[in-house]
Every structure is written in structure tokens, then in C-alpha cells.
Amino acid sequence: MKRGVLTLTLPKQWRERPSAGAPTYAVVPLTGAGSSSRVRVRRTGRVLRFSFTNGRRNDSGRFTVTDRALPGGTYRAPFALRVGGFPAGTGSLSVVVLPAPALVPAP
């Protein structure tokens, strides 16, 4: 793939949720990284964009959600792929989140 963009829409629960006792919303922290300078990972709201320029085999992008309070469950994340500016595929993937274990204080 010479040039392409993969967009992934995060489940709403991953992006915002009510803060305790307040009507405001808290952002779930997300970080992204690419395997090389040919890969960029960006987020706008709930949409992640993995952009590949002069893509080569084994180029990859990843993102990490850091939130121990994220409810366990199965979530659906729709995605779309564009290659060379043209639609190349759509779908959704299932992501299983296991509940975070309770923290046990050190003795």
C-alpha cells in the first residue's frame, strides 16, 4: 500500500462518561504510535486515524486506552479503509475489555 488511511470509531463509553456526582464528562486518555515515520496515529474525539505514507510491509500503528474504570464488556468499533484516496473496505470489530483487578495494598 503506497498511501492509505484507516479510521476507527471508538465506542462512546471509551471517550466520555459521567463524572461522579456531576453532569460533565471525563475524557478517557488515549495514546497512539506508529512503527515508523511513515505511520501517523491521530485522534479527533472518538475517531482514530491511522495514516500510512509510502507504506511498506509490517508498518503498523497502535493505540492504547488507559482507564482502570472502563467497564468490562464487549464493544463494537466500526472502521473504514481508504487506499490512494478511494474506499477500500468497511466493517466493525469486537473488542473485549476485561474488568480491571482490584488494587491490593502492599504489606
MMTF fields as JSON, N, C-alpha, C and O atoms, coordinates in Angstrom:
{
  "mmtfVersion": "1.0.0",
  "mmtfProducer": "UNKNOWN",
  "numBonds": 427,
  "numAtoms": 428,
  "numGroups": 107,
  "numChains": 1,
  "numModels": 1,
  "chainsPerModel": [1],
  "groupsPerChain": [107],
  "chainIdList": ["A"],
  "bondAtomList": [4, 2, 8, 6, 12, 10, 16, 14, 20, 18, 24, 22, 28, 26, 32, 30, 36, 34, 40, 38, 44, 42, 48, 46, 52, 50, 56, 54, 60, 58, 64, 62, 68, 66, 72, 70, 76, 74, 80, 78, 84, 82, 88, 86, 92, 90, 96, 94, 100, 98, 104, 102, 108, 106, 112, 110, 116, 114, 120, 118, 124, 122, 128, 126, 132, 130, 136, 134, 140, 138, 144, 142, 148, 146, 152, 150, 156, 154, 160, 158, 164, 162, 168, 166, 172, 170, 176, 174, 180, 178, 184, 182, 188, 186, 192, 190, 196, 194, 200, 198, 204, 202, 208, 206, 212, 210, 216, 214, 220, 218, 224, 222, 228, 226, 232, 230, 236, 234, 240, 238, 244, 242, 248, 246, 252, 250, 256, 254, 260, 258, 264, 262, 268, 266, 272, 270, 276, 274, 280, 278, 284, 282, 288, 286, 292, 290, 296, 294, 300, 298, 304, 302, 308, 306, 312, 310, 316, 314, 320, 318, 324, 322, 328, 326, 332, 330, 336, 334, 340, 338, 344, 342, 348, 346, 352, 350, 356, 354, 360, 358, 364, 362, 368, 366, 372, 370, 376, 374, 380, 378, 384, 382, 388, 386, 392, 390, 396, 394, 400, 398, 404, 402, 408, 406, 412, 410, 416, 414, 420, 418, 424, 422],
  "bondOrderList": [1, 1, 1, 1, 1, 1, 1, 1, 1, 1, 1, 1, 1, 1, 1, 1, 1, 1, 1, 1, 1, 1, 1, 1, 1, 1, 1, 1, 1, 1, 1, 1, 1, 1, 1, 1, 1, 1, 1, 1, 1, 1, 1, 1, 1, 1, 1, 1, 1, 1, 1, 1, 1, 1, 1, 1, 1, 1, 1, 1, 1, 1, 1, 1, 1, 1, 1, 1, 1, 1, 1, 1, 1, 1, 1, 1, 1, 1, 1, 1, 1, 1, 1, 1, 1, 1, 1, 1, 1, 1, 1, 1, 1, 1, 1, 1, 1, 1, 1, 1, 1, 1, 1, 1, 1, 1],
  "groupList": [{"groupName": "MET", "atomNameList": ["N", "CA", "C", "O"], "elementList": ["N", "C", "C", "O"], "formalChargeList": [0, 0, 0, 0], "bondAtomList": [1, 0, 2, 1, 3, 2], "bondOrderList": [1, 1, 2], "singleLetterCode": "M", "chemCompType": "L-PEPTIDE LINKING"}, {"groupName": "LYS", "atomNameList": ["N", "CA", "C", "O"], "elementList": ["N", "C", "C", "O"], "formalChargeList": [0, 0, 0, 0], "bondAtomList": [1, 0, 2, 1, 3, 2], "bondOrderList": [1, 1, 2], "singleLetterCode": "K", "chemCompType": "L-PEPTIDE LINKING"}, {"groupName": "ARG", "atomNameList": ["N", "CA", "C", "O"], "elementList": ["N", "C", "C", "O"], "formalChargeList": [0, 0, 0, 0], "bondAtomList": [1, 0, 2, 1, 3, 2], "bondOrderList": [1, 1, 2], "singleLetterCode": "R", "chemCompType": "L-PEPTIDE LINKING"}, {"groupName": "GLY", "atomNameList": ["N", "CA", "C", "O"], "elementList": ["N", "C", "C", "O"], "formalChargeList": [0, 0, 0, 0], "bondAtomList": [1, 0, 2, 1, 3, 2], "bondOrderList": [1, 1, 2], "singleLetterCode": "G", "chemCompType": "PEPTIDE LINKING"}, {"groupName": "VAL", "atomNameList": ["N", "CA", "C", "O"], "elementList": ["N", "C", "C", "O"], "formalChargeList": [0, 0, 0, 0], "bondAtomList": [1, 0, 2, 1, 3, 2], "bondOrderList": [1, 1, 2], "singleLetterCode": "V", "chemCompType": "L-PEPTIDE LINKING"}, {"groupName": "LEU", "atomNameList": ["N", "CA", "C", "O"], "elementList": ["N", "C", "C", "O"], "formalChargeList": [0, 0, 0, 0], "bondAtomList": [1, 0, 2, 1, 3, 2], "bondOrderList": [1, 1, 2], "singleLetterCode": "L", "chemCompType": "L-PEPTIDE LINKING"}, {"groupName": "THR", "atomNameList": ["N", "CA", "C", "O"], "elementList": ["N", "C", "C", "O"], "formalChargeList": [0, 0, 0, 0], "bondAtomList": [1, 0, 2, 1, 3, 2], "bondOrderList": [1, 1, 2], "singleLetterCode": "T", "chemCompType": "L-PEPTIDE LINKING"}, {"groupName": "PRO", "atomNameList": ["N", "CA", "C", "O"], "elementList": ["N", "C", "C", "O"], "formalChargeList": [0, 0, 0, 0], "bondAtomList": [1, 0, 2, 1, 3, 2], "bondOrderList": [1, 1, 2], "singleLetterCode": "P", "chemCompType": "L-PEPTIDE LINKING"}, {"groupName": "GLN", "atomNameList": ["N", "CA", "C", "O"], "elementList": ["N", "C", "C", "O"], "formalChargeList": [0, 0, 0, 0], "bondAtomList": [1, 0, 2, 1, 3, 2], "bondOrderList": [1, 1, 2], "singleLetterCode": "Q", "chemCompType": "L-PEPTIDE LINKING"}, {"groupName": "TRP", "atomNameList": ["N", "CA", "C", "O"], "elementList": ["N", "C", "C", "O"], "formalChargeList": [0, 0, 0, 0], "bondAtomList": [1, 0, 2, 1, 3, 2], "bondOrderList": [1, 1, 2], "singleLetterCode": "W", "chemCompType": "L-PEPTIDE LINKING"}, {"groupName": "GLU", "atomNameList": ["N", "CA", "C", "O"], "elementList": ["N", "C", "C", "O"], "formalChargeList": [0, 0, 0, 0], "bondAtomList": [1, 0, 2, 1, 3, 2], "bondOrderList": [1, 1, 2], "singleLetterCode": "E", "chemCompType": "L-PEPTIDE LINKING"}, {"groupName": "SER", "atomNameList": ["N", "CA", "C", "O"], "elementList": ["N", "C", "C", "O"], "formalChargeList": [0, 0, 0, 0], "bondAtomList": [1, 0, 2, 1, 3, 2], "bondOrderList": [1, 1, 2], "singleLetterCode": "S", "chemCompType": "L-PEPTIDE LINKING"}, {"groupName": "ALA", "atomNameList": ["N", "CA", "C", "O"], "elementList": ["N", "C", "C", "O"], "formalChargeList": [0, 0, 0, 0], "bondAtomList": [1, 0, 2, 1, 3, 2], "bondOrderList": [1, 1, 2], "singleLetterCode": "A", "chemCompType": "L-PEPTIDE LINKING"}, {"groupName": "TYR", "atomNameList": ["N", "CA", "C", "O"], "elementList": ["N", "C", "C", "O"], "formalChargeList": [0, 0, 0, 0], "bondAtomList": [1, 0, 2, 1, 3, 2], "bondOrderList": [1, 1, 2], "singleLetterCode": "Y", "chemCompType": "L-PEPTIDE LINKING"}, {"groupName": "PHE", "atomNameList": ["N", "CA", "C", "O"], "elementList": ["N", "C", "C", "O"], "formalChargeList": [0, 0, 0, 0], "bondAtomList": [1, 0, 2, 1, 3, 2], "bondOrderList": [1, 1, 2], "singleLetterCode": "F", "chemCompType": "L-PEPTIDE LINKING"}, {"groupName": "ASN", "atomNameList": ["N", "CA", "C", "O"], "elementList": ["N", "C", "C", "O"], "formalChargeList": [0, 0, 0, 0], "bondAtomList": [1, 0, 2, 1, 3, 2], "bondOrderList": [1, 1, 2], "singleLetterCode": "N", "chemCompType": "L-PEPTIDE LINKING"}, {"groupName": "ASP", "atomNameList": ["N", "CA", "C", "O"], "elementList": ["N", "C", "C", "O"], "formalChargeList": [0, 0, 0, 0], "bondAtomList": [1, 0, 2, 1, 3, 2], "bondOrderList": [1, 1, 2], "singleLetterCode": "D", "chemCompType": "L-PEPTIDE LINKING"}],
  "groupTypeList": [0, 1, 2, 3, 4, 5, 6, 5, 6, 5, 7, 1, 8, 9, 2, 10, 2, 7, 11, 12, 3, 12, 7, 6, 13, 12, 4, 4, 7, 5, 6, 3, 12, 3, 11, 11, 11, 2, 4, 2, 4, 2, 2, 6, 3, 2, 4, 5, 2, 14, 11, 14, 6, 15, 3, 2, 2, 15, 16, 11, 3, 2, 14, 6, 4, 6, 16, 2, 12, 5, 7, 3, 3, 6, 13, 2, 12, 7, 14, 12, 5, 2, 4, 3, 3, 14, 7, 12, 3, 6, 3, 11, 5, 11, 4, 4, 4, 5, 7, 12, 7, 12, 5, 4, 7, 12, 7],
  "groupIdList": [1, 2, 3, 4, 5, 6, 7, 8, 9, 10, 11, 12, 13, 14, 15, 16, 17, 18, 19, 20, 21, 22, 23, 24, 25, 26, 27, 28, 29, 30, 31, 32, 33, 34, 35, 36, 37, 38, 39, 40, 41, 42, 43, 44, 45, 46, 47, 48, 49, 50, 51, 52, 53, 54, 55, 56, 57, 58, 59, 60, 61, 62, 63, 64, 65, 66, 67, 68, 69, 70, 71, 72, 73, 74, 75, 76, 77, 78, 79, 80, 81, 82, 83, 84, 85, 86, 87, 88, 89, 90, 91, 92, 93, 94, 95, 96, 97, 98, 99, 100, 101, 102, 103, 104, 105, 106, 107],
  "secStructList": [7, 7, 3, 3, 3, 3, 3, 3, 3, 7, 7, 2, 2, 2, 2, 3, 3, 3, 7, 6, 6, 1, 1, 1, 3, 3, 3, 7, 7, 3, 3, 3, 3, 3, 1, 1, 6, 6, 3, 3, 3, 3, 3, 3, 6, 6, 3, 3, 3, 3, 3, 3, 3, 1, 7, 7, 6, 6, 7, 7, 3, 3, 3, 3, 3, 7, 7, 6, 6, 7, 7, 7, 3, 3, 3, 3, 3, 3, 3, 3, 3, 3, 3, 6, 6, 3, 3, 3, 3, 3, 3, 3, 3, 3, 3, 3, 3, 7, 7, 7, 7, 7, 7, 7, 7, 7, 7],
  "xCoordList": [0.855, 0.0, 0.91, 1.746, 0.757, 1.546, 1.017, 1.778, -0.281, -0.874, -2.266, -3.065, -2.55, -3.866, -4.187, -3.306, -5.477, -5.951, -6.965, -7.931, -6.735, -7.677, -8.289, -7.569, -9.625, -10.308, -11.061, -11.684, -10.997, -11.645, -12.425, -11.86, -13.731, -14.576, -14.687, -15.208, -14.191, -14.204, -15.61, -16.403, -15.931, -17.226, -17.388, -16.416, -18.61, -18.871, -18.378, -17.867, -18.531, -18.12, -16.609, -16.149, -15.835, -14.378, -13.962, -12.852, -14.815, -14.459, -14.95, -14.248, -16.132, -16.691, -17.664, -18.293, -17.778, -18.73, -19.001, -18.181, -20.108, -20.418, -19.379, -18.969, -18.962, -18.094, -18.962, -20.164, -18.374, -19.124, -19.787, -19.11, -21.104, -21.852, -21.911, -22.275, -21.556, -21.569, -22.094, -21.936, -22.717, -23.24, -22.173, -22.486, -20.913, -19.858, -19.322, -19.67, -18.481, -17.914, -16.409, -15.765, -15.848, -14.405, -13.866, -14.477, -12.744, -12.134, -11.316, -10.565, -11.454, -10.635, -9.304, -9.303, -8.171, -6.891, -6.538, -6.702, -6.057, -5.637, -4.285, -4.043, -3.409, -2.144, -1.981, -2.449, -1.319, -1.099, 0.34, 1.034, 0.783, 2.146, 2.216, 1.419, 3.174, 3.414, 4.743, 5.615, 4.902, 6.139, 7.281, 8.442, 6.967, 7.996, 7.445, 6.296, 8.272, 7.824, 6.8, 6.195, 6.594, 5.602, 4.189, 3.219, 4.07, 2.768, 2.474, 3.312, 1.276, 0.83, -0.48, -1.36, -0.598, -1.827, -2.34, -1.649, -3.576, -4.18, -5.587, -6.246, -6.028, -7.39, -8.087, -7.514, -9.336, -10.218, -11.511, -12.258, -11.776, -12.968, -12.887, -11.943, -13.868, -13.903, -13.278, -13.224, -12.8, -12.277, -10.75, -10.091, -10.204, -8.757, -8.437, -9.156, -7.361, -6.923, -5.501, -4.587, -5.327, -4.011, -3.664, -4.256, -2.711, -2.339, -1.01, -0.04, -0.975, 0.23, 0.687, -0.087, 1.946, 2.526, 3.686, 4.57, 3.689, 4.701, 4.77, 5.851, 3.596, 3.509, 4.31, 4.394, 4.889, 5.661, 5.124, 4.42, 5.463, 5.053, 5.539, 6.653, 4.711, 4.974, 4.909, 5.181, 4.558, 4.281, 3.026, 2.083, 3.012, 1.843, 1.609, 2.514, 0.375, 0.005, -0.725, -1.366, -0.63, -1.323, -1.836, -1.368, -2.803, -3.289, -3.524, -3.781, -3.434, -3.61, -4.639, -4.568, -5.587, -6.574, -6.127, -5.92, -5.98, -5.559, -6.681, -6.862, -7.43, -8.52, -8.939, -9.592, -8.574, -8.897, -10.38, -10.851, -11.131, -12.557, -13.423, -14.649, -12.807, -13.579, -14.369, -13.778, -15.695, -16.494, -16.123, -15.925, -16.034, -15.771, -16.94, -18.081, -16.674, -17.731, -17.191, -15.988, -18.084, -17.721, -18.22, -19.392, -17.347, -17.654, -17.477, -16.665, -18.226, -18.102, -17.426, -17.763, -16.484, -15.773, -15.799, -15.07, -16.627, -16.668, -15.375, -14.751, -14.982, -13.798, -14.049, -14.965, -13.211, -13.244, -11.808, -10.976, -11.52, -10.186, -10.26, -11.099, -9.375, -9.238, -7.8, -6.859, -7.636, -6.304, -6.198, -7.031, -5.167, -4.992, -6.163, -6.439, -6.861, -7.994, -9.319, -10.335, -9.347, -10.579, -11.002, -10.145, -12.327, -12.794, -12.295, -12.362, -11.789, -11.265, -11.906, -11.677, -12.704, -13.369, -13.934, -13.46, -14.956, -15.567, -15.938, -15.95, -16.238, -16.657, -16.659, -16.655, -16.663, -16.534, -15.823, -15.857, -15.186, -14.506, -15.008, -15.476, -14.907, -15.309, -14.075, -13.037, -14.203, -13.109, -13.639, -14.634, -12.985, -13.396, -12.519, -11.291, -13.159, -12.451, -12.739, -13.894, -11.689, -11.849, -11.836, -11.107, -12.629, -12.626, -11.237, -10.546, -10.837, -9.535, -9.563, -10.546, -8.503, -8.463, -8.383, -7.837, -8.927, -8.885, -7.444, -6.693, -7.068, -5.717, -5.634, -6.497, -4.587, -4.376, -3.174, -2.098, -3.329, -2.202, -1.047, -1.252, 0.157, 1.348, 1.451, 1.105, 1.926, 2.046, 3.113, 3.343],
  "yCoordList": [-1.156, 0.0, 1.23, 1.381, 2.08, 3.309, 4.343, 4.878, 4.63, 5.643, 5.18, 4.769, 5.246, 4.823, 5.383, 5.822, 5.358, 5.834, 4.835, 4.487, 4.382, 3.524, 4.365, 4.883, 4.507, 5.241, 4.242, 3.31, 4.445, 3.572, 4.455, 5.364, 4.193, 4.978, 4.234, 3.12, 4.866, 4.245, 4.216, 5.119, 3.187, 3.155, 4.396, 4.891, 4.892, 6.121, 6.017, 6.991, 4.845, 4.67, 4.848, 5.147, 4.675, 4.812, 6.269, 6.606, 7.123, 8.525, 9.422, 10.346, 9.16, 10.037, 9.271, 8.309, 9.702, 9.093, 10.1, 10.987, 9.988, 10.961, 10.906, 9.824, 12.048, 12.127, 11.891, 12.154, 11.404, 11.111, 12.38, 13.357, 12.35, 13.443, 14.722, 15.771, 14.662, 15.883, 15.566, 14.443, 16.543, 16.305, 16.415, 16.235, 16.708, 16.851, 15.487, 14.462, 15.492, 14.25, 14.249, 15.291, 13.088, 12.925, 12.223, 11.278, 12.678, 12.078, 10.862, 10.918, 9.757, 8.575, 8.811, 9.026, 8.778, 9.049, 8.001, 6.802, 8.46, 7.579, 8.048, 9.25, 7.107, 7.452, 6.56, 5.422, 7.081, 6.308, 6.431, 7.389, 5.458, 5.475, 4.682, 3.772, 5.035, 4.312, 3.596, 3.955, 2.578, 1.801, 2.53, 2.152, 3.566, 4.334, 5.726, 6.03, 6.565, 7.912, 7.882, 8.91, 6.724, 6.583, 6.418, 6.462, 6.227, 5.965, 7.064, 7.375, 7.65, 8.64, 8.165, 7.674, 8.318, 7.968, 9.249, 9.878, 9.624, 10.839, 10.525, 9.613, 11.311, 11.136, 12.48, 13.488, 12.487, 13.64, 13.119, 12.393, 13.489, 12.964, 11.461, 10.933, 10.763, 9.297, 8.643, 7.415, 9.427, 8.861, 8.822, 9.844, 7.626, 7.435, 7.317, 6.648, 7.965, 7.868, 7.342, 7.934, 6.227, 5.655, 6.0, 5.445, 6.913, 7.356, 6.73, 6.785, 6.133, 5.486, 6.212, 6.363, 6.666, 7.321, 6.461, 6.118, 6.11, 5.191, 3.927, 3.462, 3.378, 2.212, 1.028, 0.768, 0.325, -0.886, -2.024, -1.813, -3.218, -4.398, -4.263, -3.801, -4.661, -4.629, -3.236, -3.105, -2.183, -0.893, -1.078, -1.744, -0.498, -0.662, 0.584, 1.39, 0.719, 1.775, 1.133, 0.094, 1.746, 1.175, 2.311, 3.445, 1.987, 2.947, 2.224, 1.02, 2.966, 2.405, 3.24, 4.469, 2.556, 3.213, 2.963, 1.817, 4.03, 3.9, 4.402, 5.609, 3.479, 3.854, 2.619, 1.731, 2.551, 1.379, 1.295, 0.25, 2.388, 2.387, 2.013, 1.999, 1.712, 1.35, 0.075, -0.929, 0.092, -1.092, -2.276, -2.121, -3.455, -4.658, -4.955, -4.623, -5.576, -5.926, -6.067, -5.951, -6.317, -6.417, -5.165, -4.81, -4.502, -3.258, -3.449, -4.267, -2.706, -2.725, -1.429, -0.354, -1.528, -0.353, -0.39, -1.178, 0.45, 0.465, 1.037, 1.916, 0.535, 1.051, 1.216, 0.618, 2.042, 2.243, 2.38, 2.983, 1.822, 1.883, 2.573, 2.235, 3.544, 4.223, 4.021, 4.215, 3.636, 3.446, 4.325, 4.249, 5.163, 6.067, 7.012, 7.444, 7.342, 8.266, 7.618, 8.31, 6.297, 5.601, 4.632, 4.039, 4.456, 3.486, 2.086, 1.659, 1.37, 0.028, -1.015, -2.21, -0.588, -1.555, -0.903, 0.142, -1.541, -1.101, -2.324, -3.441, -2.119, -3.214, -2.762, -1.565, -3.714, -3.394, -4.548, -5.688, -4.225, -5.271, -5.279, -4.265, -6.432, -6.579, -6.472, -7.07, -5.707, -5.566, -5.973, -5.423, -6.93, -7.392, -6.701, -6.747, -6.063, -5.398, -6.176, -6.343, -6.644, -7.353, -6.339, -5.349, -6.566, -5.624, -5.556, -6.568, -4.363, -4.185, -4.866, -4.749, -5.571, -6.193, -5.128, -4.045, -5.446, -4.506, -4.356, -5.331, -3.154, -2.93, -3.404, -3.094, -4.158, -4.651, -3.9, -3.93, -3.236, -2.502, -3.436, -4.559, -2.94, -3.721, -3.851, -2.919, -5.007, -5.192, -4.294, -4.322],
  "zCoordList": [0.0, 0.0, 0.0, 0.891, -0.959, -1.018, -0.036, 0.77, -0.096, 0.762, 1.172, 0.33, 2.459, 2.921, 4.287, 5.027, 4.607, 5.907, 6.442, 5.763, 7.664, 8.36, 9.472, 10.325, 9.469, 10.544, 11.401, 10.892, 12.691, 13.655, 14.615, 15.224, 14.756, 15.667, 16.986, 17.048, 18.036, 19.359, 19.935, 19.67, 20.724, 21.399, 22.27, 22.841, 22.369, 23.123, 24.566, 25.119, 25.173, 26.567, 26.728, 27.83, 25.672, 25.761, 25.716, 26.128, 25.231, 25.024, 26.148, 26.56, 26.637, 27.662, 28.531, 28.089, 29.755, 30.681, 31.783, 32.015, 32.454, 33.508, 34.622, 35.042, 35.09, 36.265, 37.491, 37.457, 38.56, 39.778, 40.322, 40.644, 40.419, 41.009, 40.193, 40.726, 38.893, 38.077, 36.68, 36.2, 36.023, 34.682, 33.587, 32.41, 33.958, 32.949, 32.533, 33.119, 31.526, 31.024, 31.177, 31.048, 31.451, 31.59, 30.346, 29.846, 29.862, 28.678, 29.087, 30.061, 28.348, 28.568, 27.854, 26.642, 28.563, 27.92, 26.868, 27.095, 25.724, 24.635, 24.125, 24.006, 23.825, 23.18, 21.962, 21.948, 20.946, 19.732, 19.274, 19.618, 18.498, 17.983, 16.688, 16.458, 15.853, 14.615, 14.671, 15.461, 13.832, 13.822, 13.129, 13.286, 12.369, 11.667, 11.366, 11.686, 10.749, 10.385, 9.255, 8.951, 8.625, 7.552, 8.097, 7.34, 9.412, 10.041, 11.059, 11.905, 10.971, 11.957, 12.556, 11.849, 13.858, 14.56, 15.212, 16.014, 14.848, 15.391, 15.859, 15.36, 16.836, 17.342, 17.347, 17.76, 16.883, 16.98, 17.584, 16.929, 18.832, 19.502, 19.622, 20.21, 19.071, 19.123, 17.907, 17.838, 16.937, 15.692, 15.715, 15.907, 15.517, 15.379, 13.896, 13.153, 13.466, 12.078, 12.036, 12.609, 11.353, 11.108, 9.666, 8.74, 9.462, 8.116, 7.729, 8.485, 6.539, 6.031, 4.773, 3.828, 4.756, 3.593, 3.118, 3.904, 1.837, 1.305, 2.155, 2.514, 2.47, 3.343, 2.841, 1.641, 3.781, 3.492, 4.332, 5.32, 3.931, 4.684, 6.128, 6.373, 7.064, 8.504, 9.13, 10.323, 8.371, 9.001, 9.843, 9.417, 11.021, 11.874, 12.718, 12.937, 13.186, 14.107, 15.268, 15.107, 16.433, 17.591, 18.458, 18.365, 19.302, 20.273, 21.578, 21.6, 22.663, 23.99, 24.741, 24.765, 25.348, 26.203, 27.642, 28.041, 28.415, 29.806, 30.699, 30.863, 31.271, 32.172, 32.951, 32.401, 34.215, 35.027, 35.357, 35.805, 35.141, 35.466, 34.26, 34.368, 33.123, 31.934, 32.227, 32.624, 32.04, 32.349, 31.451, 30.246, 32.062, 31.294, 30.375, 30.697, 29.238, 28.308, 26.897, 26.666, 25.963, 24.548, 23.85, 23.97, 23.13, 22.441, 20.94, 20.509, 20.151, 18.689, 18.255, 18.751, 17.34, 16.835, 15.312, 14.71, 14.666, 13.206, 12.616, 13.21, 11.448, 10.784, 9.292, 8.728, 8.665, 7.211, 6.729, 7.407, 5.561, 4.979, 3.627, 2.792, 3.415, 2.129, 1.663, 2.433, 0.421, -0.159, -1.386, -2.289, -1.419, -2.542, -2.727, -3.847, -1.639, -1.708, -2.047, -2.103, -2.278, -2.65, -1.553, -0.898, -1.335, -0.344, -0.688, -1.841, 0.332, 0.109, 1.015, 0.83, 1.989, 2.845, 4.097, 4.542, 4.655, 5.902, 6.715, 6.198, 7.972, 8.835, 10.273, 10.562, 11.164, 12.582, 13.256, 12.792, 14.351, 15.089, 16.509, 17.024, 17.138, 18.536, 19.407, 19.121, 20.469, 21.42, 22.779, 23.251, 23.41, 24.728, 25.77, 25.691, 26.741, 27.825, 29.101, 29.493, 29.736, 30.998, 32.132, 32.061, 33.178, 34.302, 34.926, 35.036, 35.33, 35.982, 37.343, 38.074, 37.688, 39.014, 40.1, 39.888, 41.243, 42.366, 42.833, 42.876, 43.174, 43.673, 45.116, 45.936, 45.412, 46.762, 47.339, 46.742, 48.469, 49.035, 49.411, 49.872, 49.201, 49.547, 51.072, 51.799, 51.556, 53.025, 53.617, 54.826]
}
